[in-house]
Amino acid sequence: SNSYWFKNATSVNQFTRIAVPAIVSGIFPTSTTKPPVYLAHPNNLFTLLAPKYDMEVYEPYTKLCPGRICAKGARSASFRAKQNAIDKMTLRKRKDWSTSPVSTEDRAFAFKRYLRAMRAHKRPALYFMHNILPHMPFQFMPSLRAYRPHTVRGYMNNHWSSEQESINVAYRQYLLQTGAADTMLGLLINKLKSIGVYDRALIIVMSDHGLSFQPGDYRRSKPSRANFVEDILYIPLFIKLPYQQGGTVDFRNIESIDVLPTIAEITNIPITWNADGASIFSSGSIDRIDKAVFINQNDGNHNVVAARSGSREGGALFSFPAPSLPPRETLEWKLSLPGYSYPNLADPFYIGPHSDYIGRSTWSISDLSSAPFTFNLDKDLKLDTDRKSLIFEEKSGTCPCRIVGFVSNPPGTTLPSRQIAVSINGILWGFANLFDMNGDTTKKSFDLTVSDRAFLEGRNKVEIYFSQINDLGELSLSRLSQKPSRK
């Protein structure tokens, strides 16, 4: 409510190792092989601000801030020399920058640790955190509780299956993790206020790239796909100016390389290198009629940007006309998902059928019966000694929120429905379709993620029902018997 929202902002690449250096340097990428480290990108945000600013920096994936500036206790010349040697060793030894060297399970812990350490400084300070959320793997609830991630449903070798129902399962988990990122942002704002720097701070919240959920597609999509621009290139970008009051939605053609020049202008520190971006708030500085992206492959479906082209190792720079408004095709798909447009207050992140029943007692369902079928919970879930009940510990910071298991479908039997409902302690928390199990016709699997509000301290009873709408247009539930899961 107190920031600019740049709805037409786009990234210049679909990979973190390329997109983040472009953000902090203001320079278009020129290579697909340059590692995201200081020695490969010496002109950047950290070196620009270091003479006048203290640094509180957390960048687990990149190493763009040199140790002599950002390492704790970097006071002596001998320490700085040693840290610079470590930076050079990192550049030489680490060949694969496609994955993070930091455990993704540490993301919530790292954020909380960073938050606890934040303090006001006598000099101006840069607070920089790249928390890799809501990036895969999906494992966090909006409360920041973590659940066992398992395998992402409908996803293999960086590609989605053609089964839309499987993708919807993963998309709900993505929304939950986006909720976790939003919670973190709220905690960060509260922290900045508590240490007395929020009002006078320049705050920038953004992503380096997007994520695609198109059936049969690569999760980063491809430039030849119609959804590439909307799903991958369009990014959230919010900027709060010092002492800003009120919010503004801005539709100008902004690119991620404009962030660094904007910071330089607001802080009144001149950039000492040739940046490709321009300050967002300088009058008339953003006058592009196209958008550009440096992609790792040329499939001939985009136009080379002659004015911004040059030596591009391993890729090429392409353009497309800048739309006056962001694309809406994927947005329309999201809005069409059951439960998305009309969230249930019991679980605002629920996506699936019968959202109006979420949070209701099973005993409030008049058409309730038993079915001659059985189910088992996955043996790797956090189960009680009875191998049936889920265990929840309030202080653990985790939850058994992802409910995975299978329904037995013996030969010669026909399931009354392919849709199931799950209740926790007698309350309905989700509906989902059953999935085939790799050719095993005697079982159907289920996979759904329920709110952590569903659980009580200690043992929690799980029940699975076949669900369908009866002739009266009402929900009908048939309860399955549960078998203990194997150890």
Secondary structure as UniProt FT lines:
FT   STRAND          4..6
FT   TURN            7..8
FT   STRAND          9..10
FT   HELIX           16..25
FT   TURN            38..40
FT   HELIX           45..49
FT   TURN            50..52
FT   STRAND          54..58
FT   HELIX           67..70
FT   TURN            72..75
FT   HELIX           77..93
FT   HELIX           104..106
FT   HELIX           107..117
FT   STRAND          125..129
FT   TURN            142..143
FT   TURN            153..154
FT   STRAND          155..156
FT   TURN            157..158
FT   STRAND          159..160
FT   HELIX           164..194
FT   TURN            195..196
FT   TURN            198..200
FT   STRAND          203..206
FT   TURN            215..216
FT   TURN            219..220
FT   TURN            223..224
FT   TURN            226..227
FT   HELIX           228..233
FT   STRAND          237..240
FT   TURN            242..243
FT   STRAND          248..250
FT   STRAND          254..255
FT   HELIX           256..258
FT   HELIX           259..267
FT   TURN            280..281
FT   TURN            283..284
FT   STRAND          290..295
FT   STRAND          303..304
FT   HELIX           306..308
FT   STRAND          316..321
FT   HELIX           329..336
FT   TURN            338..340
FT   TURN            345..346
FT   TURN            348..349
FT   HELIX           355..357
FT   TURN            358..359
FT   HELIX           362..364
FT   STRAND          367..377
FT   TURN            379..380
FT   TURN            385..386
FT   STRAND          390..392
FT   HELIX           394..396
FT   STRAND          402..408
FT   TURN            411..412
FT   STRAND          419..424
FT   TURN            425..426
FT   STRAND          427..433
FT   STRAND          435..437
FT   TURN            438..439
FT   STRAND          440..449
FT   HELIX           452..454
FT   STRAND          458..460
FT   STRAND          462..469
FT   TURN            471..472
FT   STRAND          475..482
//
